[in-house]
Amino acid sequence: MAKIEILLPAMGEGIIEATITKWLISEGDQVDEDQSLVEVATDKVDSEIPAPQDGVIEKLLFNENDIPKVGDTIAILTTNGADSNEKNEIKIEEAKITEAEIPGKDIPYVNQESESTDHVISSSKTSSGKFLSPLVRNIAEKEGISLDEIDRINGSGNTGRITKSDILNYLNTRTSTGIEQAPHKSESVNTPISKPEMNKEQIYGGGDYEIIEMDRMRKLIADHMVQSKQISPHVTSFIETDVTNIVNWRTKNKERILQSENVKLTYTPIIVEATIKALKDFPMINVSVDGTNIIKKKNINIGIATTLPSGNLIVPVVKNADRLNLIGLAANVNDLASRARNNKLKPEEIQGGTFTITNFGTFGNTTGTPIINQPQVAILGVGAIVKKPAVIETPTGDAIAIRHKMILSLAYDHRVVDGALGGMFLKKISDYLEEFDIKRNS
């Protein structure tokens, strides 16, 4: 009989734990492969965890309302196969590795069952929740790959697990590009960054006060924002855009589109459409950074920052947004926003973004300086549309007219996006918005 440990999988970027809301089976139950075993909830999404194989539930390790962490074993499944002591995210073929598979190395690696754990990275998962098998950790240790570096490897296994092939492919790329390897943990000398301290009197001040504990999602957002500022040197550029044509066209066509397509047309998909066009013109904005490597993304996946009823933010992602027309973008944006507010998003729908848009105008703000959504390198802030007197050129000369204006702000990572690139990209978005065709049908 084989025993398989069922793990709590990664549930989305920045999520490190989940609440078990309901077990759908009991100890001793016979289950089929892919049968839902348990419902779990996070501050962002609800999800179900399926059985990896046919078998019998031997033991449930957590009760309902318990909060296991990503990577924790939550149940034991007994199958009819030979006992391999495998976890459900570790494939048997990953257990062995030969000397020839290690790029540039002559040190033989032994199989997973017999390898020493004296020098293995102690953590079984990365900071983002990717599961690391003992073999992967052993390879990383011998190659001097830090946990942070491992976290940047795109895992091809179940729920993003990093497999033997993933880390070996990464080592080949790492070696061929001549990137200096990270020092062994015993050789690294990291000077901790001192944080300014304030005494209680400075923090609380005088008079009465109320202490409000951050909820889990707010803590995650706070950590993510601080991390982004530490990683990326932020620069923000601004431009004022005349969107009068867009306002007039939407006013004229929104009811027709609602009746014919059953889609509510807001300004967001129009802005997304212009952004997609600009990303095609300037693909070096659609990138991420891995050490000294720039990873140029072939897909355009647009994240839309969405405010939840709790006041927190979540960023659902429109995948392959460049393949959708305006109506398709509107339908996708509306659907994701609606399900986000009702906590109905799937984990994969908040992952994989390559560029993010956030709308300050929703709250009547004219502009702002957004923080980059890591590991992306830029984020577009959209201000409120307001009427302003403006000088316009006419065949008979300049004139003053009432126009609809909007301020766009672009925050970008100055490690890879210089002012010229950031400025031209922002100007291109503005141009596409100002040149909007008022004769188009949709």
Summary of the structure (lengths in Angstrom):
residues: 442
radius of gyration: 25.6
end to end distance: 60.3
largest distance: 88.7
contacts: 1278
relative contact order: 0.11
helix: 31%
strand: 24%
